């Protein structure tokens, strides 16, 4: 394990209940966020901090899962926009945030981590079984 990783990495200790979709290399987890339902994280299973730490084939696979998650969220939720982000500043374990956005959400057009712009409308989250199936379907088309 690289020395800059925390000893109790929260992305290594995921609850099976949070895992929406998975394969041997990565998983998609649901994030409980009342203001941004549908927010998912695509988490690489091994401890790496940067995309360039992955072999090219692994980078392509991870990005295919990110794109499949985006496609599934778009199909299920019909958001106005999808935000993709990979920071790893707080947890240097490679993961991508896939965030459905709505013009009337609490933070739009700012980042979800920014200052709230309004009270914000409540939007429904996707059905987890349907979302996992949609991720599989999007990957099959890849």
C-alpha positions in Angstrom: 0.0 0.0 0.0 1.4 3.4 -0.9 2.5 5.4 2.2 0.2 8.3 1.6 -3.0 6.3 2.1 -4.8 6.4 5.4 -4.7 3.2 7.4 -8.5 3.1 7.8 -9.6 3.8 4.2 -13.4 4.2 4.1 -13.4 3.1 0.5 -11.8 -0.2 1.5 -14.4 -0.8 4.2 -17.6 -0.4 2.2 -20.8 -1.9 3.4 -22.2 -4.5 1.0 -25.5 -2.7 1.4 -24.0 0.4 -0.3 -22.7 -1.5 -3.3 -25.0 -1.1 -6.2 -22.9 -2.8 -8.9 -19.5 -4.6 -8.9 -17.0 -6.6 -10.7 -13.5 -7.9 -9.7 -11.8 -4.5 -10.4 -14.3 -1.8 -9.2 -17.7 -1.2 -7.8 -20.4 1.5 -7.9 -21.7 2.6 -4.6 -24.8 4.7 -3.7 -24.1 7.8 -1.7 -26.7 8.8 0.9 -27.2 12.5 0.0 -30.7 13.9 0.6 -29.9 17.0 -1.6 -28.4 15.0 -4.5 -30.2 11.6 -4.7 -28.7 9.3 -7.3 -25.1 10.4 -6.5 -22.8 7.5 -7.0 -19.1 6.8 -6.7 -17.2 4.4 -8.9 -14.5 3.0 -6.7 -11.4 1.2 -8.0 -10.8 -1.8 -5.6 -7.0 -1.6 -5.3 -5.2 1.1 -3.5 -4.1 3.5 -6.1 -4.4 7.3 -5.9 -4.2 8.5 -9.5 -5.5 7.4 -12.9 -2.0 7.1 -14.2 -1.2 4.6 -11.5 -3.4 2.1 -13.4 -2.4 0.1 -16.5 -4.0 1.4 -19.7 -6.5 -1.5 -19.9 -7.5 -0.8 -16.3 -8.0 2.9 -17.0 -10.2 2.0 -20.0 -12.2 -0.4 -17.8 -12.7 2.1 -15.0 -13.7 4.8 -17.4 -16.1 2.5 -19.1 -17.8 1.9 -15.7 -17.9 5.6 -15.0 -19.6 6.2 -18.5 -22.0 3.3 -17.9 -23.0 4.7 -14.5 -23.5 8.1 -16.1 -25.7 6.6 -18.9 -27.7 4.6 -16.4 -28.3 7.6 -14.2 -29.4 9.7 -17.2 -31.8 7.0 -18.4 -33.3 6.4 -14.9 -33.4 10.0 -13.5 -33.4 12.3 -16.6 -31.3 15.0 -14.8 -30.5 18.3 -16.5 -26.8 17.6 -16.2 -24.3 15.0 -14.9 -21.2 16.1 -13.1 -18.1 13.9 -13.0 -15.4 14.4 -10.5 -12.3 12.7 -9.3 -10.6 14.5 -6.5 -9.2 12.1 -3.9 -8.0 15.0 -1.7 -9.5 13.6 1.4 -9.3 9.9 0.6 -6.5 9.2 -1.8 -8.1 6.0 -3.1 -9.1 6.3 -6.8 -12.8 7.0 -7.2 -15.1 9.0 -9.4 -18.2 10.9 -8.3 -21.1 10.6 -10.8 -23.6 13.3 -9.8 -27.1 13.9 -11.3 -27.8 17.6 -11.3 -31.0 19.5 -11.7 -31.5 23.2 -12.4 -33.5 23.5 -9.2 -31.2 21.5 -7.0 -29.8 23.1 -3.9 -26.4 24.0 -5.4 -27.0 24.4 -9.2 -25.1 25.8 -11.1 -22.3 25.6 -8.5 -20.5 22.4 -7.5 -22.4 20.3 -5.0 -19.6 21.0 -2.5 -20.1 24.7 -2.8 -22.4 27.1 -1.1 -26.1 26.4 -1.4 -27.9 28.6 -3.8 -31.4 27.9 -2.7 -33.5 25.6 -0.6 -33.6 23.2 -3.5 -36.3 20.8 -4.9 -36.3 17.2 -3.9 -35.8 14.7 -6.7 -36.4 10.9 -6.5 -33.5 8.5 -6.4 -33.3 5.7 -9.0 -34.4 2.2 -8.1 -31.1 0.4 -7.2 -32.0 -2.8 -9.0 -33.0 -1.0 -12.2 -29.9 1.2 -12.0 -27.6 -1.8 -11.6 -29.3 -3.5 -14.6 -28.9 -0.3 -16.6 -25.2 -0.2 -15.7 -24.9 -3.8 -17.0 -26.7 -2.9 -20.2 -24.5 0.2 -20.8 -21.4 -1.9 -20.3 -22.7 -4.5 -22.7 -23.1 -1.8 -25.4 -19.5 -0.6 -24.8 
